[in-house]
Amino acid sequence: MAAVAPAPYRTFKFEGRIYTVVNPSPVEWLPGNVVVDPECNLDLRDLRKALWAVNHAPEMAYMLRRSHADSRFFSRLVIDKGKSLPIVKVDRTWTVQETLQASWSRLEDSLLYIWGVLYAKTVRLAEARFPGPDPYWALPRDLGYMHRHESRGAAVRALWKSRDAMFLLAARCSMVIALANLLPNTSQGSLASIPTWQRILMEAGANSTWIDELNQSLITDLSPGLQIGAFICPLRGEMFTQWINHVPCMIKANLPVYIYWPTPSTDSHILWDRIVADFPCLRPYRPSSLTAPEVPLSNDERVGHDRHGHPYIVNPQNSFRWDELLGATPHGSSIVPAADASSQEVTENIPHSQGQRPGEAFEQFRARRAAQVEALEKKETADARKRRLARQAEAAKYTRPTCRSHTPVFLWVVVGDVDPTVHYTLLQQPYRLLVGHSRTAELWEQYPDEAKYYDPWRNEWDIHGEQNDDPLDTIDEDEYADLPHIPPNAPLPPAPARPDPPTYNVSHELRTFYPPVADVTPPRPGFDSSAVVFRYRYGLLLGKVPIAELLPNSVWLKFRPELIQKHFSLRSDQSLVNSSQYVVSAFLAVMLENAPAPNSFRRLRDLDALCPTYLGAASSRPPSLKISKWDIDDSLCYAVSYENEPPCWFYLLVGATTALELCRRLDLHTRDNIIDYLASRGMAFRTVYDPFPREISQVDRASLTSGMDCLGWRLQGFRLTEWDYRVYEERAYEILVSPHGRAAILHGGLIWRLALEILGSDTLERAVQGPSEGVFQYAQAVKPRHGPTYYDNTLTPEEIDIICGMYKIAGMTPPYIVYERDEPANALADSGHKDPVYWSWWPRPAQWKSSGLNMGYWTEFDEGWFQERLASIRGGSGTPLTSSLWKSLKFHKGAIKLRYAVDKESAQFLSDVVLPNFA
C-alpha cells in the first residue's frame, strides 16, 4: 500500500523553541500562555486565535478566525453595543428578552441535534476519544441565558458567556463533521457522492432544505485558513496534550496544527524519536535539525487608523507572516515565498468589494459617488428619472428591503471580518460587505435610520454606523468581569445522545430565515409587434403579393398560420394579416425547404439585391455603423461600433443575426443605444475589455468554483417544502447581485429573464457600464488567434446551475417527486447508477438552447410560458424536472431549424457582402 503524502508544513523558531505548523496559513499566531480553565478566562476575542491545547474543550481548535454572523444560522447572535442590551427586569430579577431566548434556544437545539446524530456514528473512531466524562465546553443553556438572575450584571454576564458557548457548540459541530469525514464510505453508486455528514443526517430524517441551509453556514466549511487550530505539546508532563489521537482528524480537516518540539540540553533528536515512536502520526512532521527560520522578537508598536480615522495600536508580535520570513518554504507545497513586501505594496492590495476602491472609507465612497451625479443626470431619460424619483420616495420611509424589492444592501465592516489572513496593517481597513436579504431582516432593526444611506441612482442601501463594525468581537466585557457567576436557578436535563429531529425548530427556523414578503408587481419585458420583428430581425418587407401567384402548393401558401406561429414562437392569439402570412410562408419555404424564391419574394427580402432596401447598399445601413469580425471560436464574434462616438474602453460583440438586425435599425446611433436595445429584448452579447498596461499575469478562477455547485443533494422520493423555491431565489439573488452577476444580462434567454425576475428591471442598466471591477477574478477570457486576450464578466457553470435551481438526486429509479411539507424522506436506497440525476426548477442553458422557445430574443410566447411555470411553482403544483424532461421542451422543432438557418445565412451575408464594404 502506497504511503500517504503528509500535509504541507513549515518549521519555525520563536523564543528558542521549535514548532512545526501543519497546514500553514499566510498569517500564523504565536504561542501564548497556557489557559487551564478556558471557560472562565477566555472571551470571544481570545477564542479566535490559536491557543495551547488543554484536556478540556478540544473543539476550541475548530473555532473560526472570523465571525459566524454572516450566515443566517448565526445572525441572531449579533448584539449591537450601540443600542441597549437585550436584558429586561421581571419582578425583582433580570433576564434575557424572551424573543432572544426563544431564538437562541432553537439554535442550540439545532446544534445539539447535529452533534448528537453525527457523534452517534463517529463515537467508535480512535480520533473521537477524548479524556474525561464530559470533555467539552459547557452548553449555552447551562450558562444561564434562559434563567433569571439576581442582578443585571449577572444577567449580562450570562448573555456574553452563553453567546460565546454558542460559538463553541458550533465549533463542536464542525469537529464532528470532520470526524464523519473519516468514516469509510460504504455507499454505492450516486449515494457515494453525497458528503458523509449530509448522508447521516438524511438517514436520520432531517429536513433537506434545513441541511442545505446548514451547508451554507461556516459550520460545515473546512476549507484551509478558516479555523484557528491549536498548539500541541507531545511531551508527557504538565503541558501534555492528552488527545493527540485527534490530530490526524485536524490535519485532514485543514486545521493548522502547531506541534511543539522540546529542545532539552541533551540530544534533542533522541527525544524527538521517542515522541514519534509514541505518536506515529507526528512522524512526517519531525524536524530534521535544530535549524529553522527565527521569528524575531519585537515589542515595537505601530499606530494604525480604522475606517473612522481613529488611531489604534498595532503590535505585530502576536502573529507573523510567512512572506516576512525569507526562505521559509512549506514542505509538501508548491508555494514559493515572496520577498518582504513594502508597506506601499501591501496597501495597494487592500481587499475591497463591489463599488468600493481599495482602502476607500465610507465618507470617501459617498463623496466620489456624489461627484458622479452630474454626469448621470445628463444621460438620464425621462422614464429613468421617473423611476428614480419613485424609488427615492419609497426609500424615505426606511422600509426594510426584501427580495421582491430587488434592492441590495451593503454593510460597512473591516477587512479583518472578511479575511483575517491579510497583513496585520490591513485588518482595520474598510470593507463594503454585501448582505443577503435574510440577514438584512436582522440588521435593519439593529441600526437606526441615521445609519442607513440610500443611493437612488443604483438602487442600493449602505449601512454605516459609528458603533463597532462587529459587536461580536469588540464588546467590552471587562466591566462585568469581577461579578460572580450566578448559576441557573433550575437544573437542565442533559442532551440526549441521539435526539429526535427538531421538526418544530426546522419549520420555525426556515420561516425566520425566509419570512414572507409583500407581493410586488413583477417586472415584465416589453415586446415588439410581429410585423416589427419580421422586418428588423428577418429583413422581410410585408408588402402585397401578386394575386396571380397565390396558387395551391406555391411558396406563398406553403405554411398555414398555425405553423407560422409555431416557427416564430408566436402566441396563438397573435393573428397575421394575409400579406404577412404569405410573405412569411414564402420565407419559411425558402429557408427550410430550399424552395426556389420567385422574383416577387426576392423584392421583399432585404438580403436580396432586387430589394429596394437591399442591406448590401450603404444607404440602407446607418452611415456611421461599423462591423468587424473577430477571429475567435464563438458565435458572438462581430464587433459593432459607431464612427461618430468617442473611443470606448470595451468592445461590443454580437452574433451574426443580431449584427444584421443592427444594420437595419436606423434609429440607433450610439453604443449605449445598442446595449439598451439588446438588454431589453434578452439578446446575447458581450462587452470585452483589453487591459493595458497588463494588470495581471493570469486569471484566478479558483474562487469561482468554491462552495456548493448546486442547491443541494436530495434522496429518491424527497419531499418539497414551502421554502424550497424561496431558498432558491435567495441563492440565485446572492450570485446575480454580485458585480460579475451582470453576466446574466449579457447571457440572454432564460438566464436573462430569471435575472430580471429576481433583481428587477433596473438591473438592465448594469449592462451599459461595461465589465465590472474585479473582472479578472470573475471573467471569461476571449482569445483571438492574433492579438491580445480580452476579458468580460461571466458566470461559472456551477453558478448557472444554481440560477437554474438545480439539485442532485441520489438513488433515482424511477424518478419521482412529492410535494408534501415537513414529511420525512424515504430510507436511502440506491439504483446503482454512478452519476446522480439532475433536477432543476428551470431548464439549463443547453436545454434552453435546443428548445423551440429560444429564438435568439425573448418572445411573448416565451413570457407566457415563463409566467405559467412561475405561477405553478409558487402555487405549489410546479416541481423541479429532470434533465431528460427538460430536453423534451421542444415545442416545435421547426423553430430550432429556422434559428440555425437564419444564423447561417446571416453569417454568410456578412462575410460576402457587408464586411468587404467596411474593409
Secondary structure, 3 states (H helix, E strand, C coil): CCCCCCCCEEEEEECCEEEEEECCCCEEECCCCCCCCHHHHCCCCHHHCCEECCCCCHHHHHCECCCCCCCCCCHHHCCCCCCCCCEEEECCEEEECHHHHHHHHHHHHHHHHHHHHHHHHHCCCHHHCCCCCCCCCCCHHHHCCCCCECCHHHHHHHHHHHHHHHHHHHHHHHHHHHHHCCCCCCCCHHHHHCCHHHHHHHHCCCCHHHHHHHHHCCCCCCCCCCECCEEECCCCCCCCCCCHHHHHHHHHCCCCEEEEECCCCCCHHHHHHHHHHHCHHHHHHCCCCCCCCECCCCCCCEEEECCCCCEEEECHHHEEEHHHCCCCCCECCCCCCCCCCCHHHHHHCCCCCCCCCCCCCHHHHHHHHHHCHHHHHHHCCHHHHHHHHHHHHHHCCCCCCCCCCCCCEEEEEEHHHHCCCCCHHHCCCEEEEEECHHHHHHHHHHCCHHHEEEECCCCEEEECCCCCCCHHHHCCCHHHCCCCCCCCCCCCCCCCCCCCCCHHHHHHHHHHHCCCCCCCCCCCCCCCCHHHHHHHCCCECCCCCCHHHCCCCCHHHCCCHHHHHHHCCCCCCCCCCHHHHHHHHHHHHHHHHCCCCCHHHHCCECCCCCCCCCCCCHHHCCCCEEEEECCCCCCCCEEEEECCCCCCCEEEEECHHHHHHHHHCCCCCCHHHHHHHHHCCCCCCEEEECCCCCCCCCCCCHHHCCCCCCCCEEECCCEECCCHHHHHHHHHHHHHCCHHHHHHHHHCHHHHHHHHHHHCHHHHHHHCCCCCCCCCCCEEEECCCCCCCEEEECCCHHHHHHHCCEEEEECCCCCCCEECCCCCCCCCCCCCCCCCEEEECCCCHHHHHCCCCCCCCCCHHHHHHHHHHHHHHHHCCCCCEEHHHHHCCCCCHHHHHHHHHHHHHHHHHHHHHHHHHHC
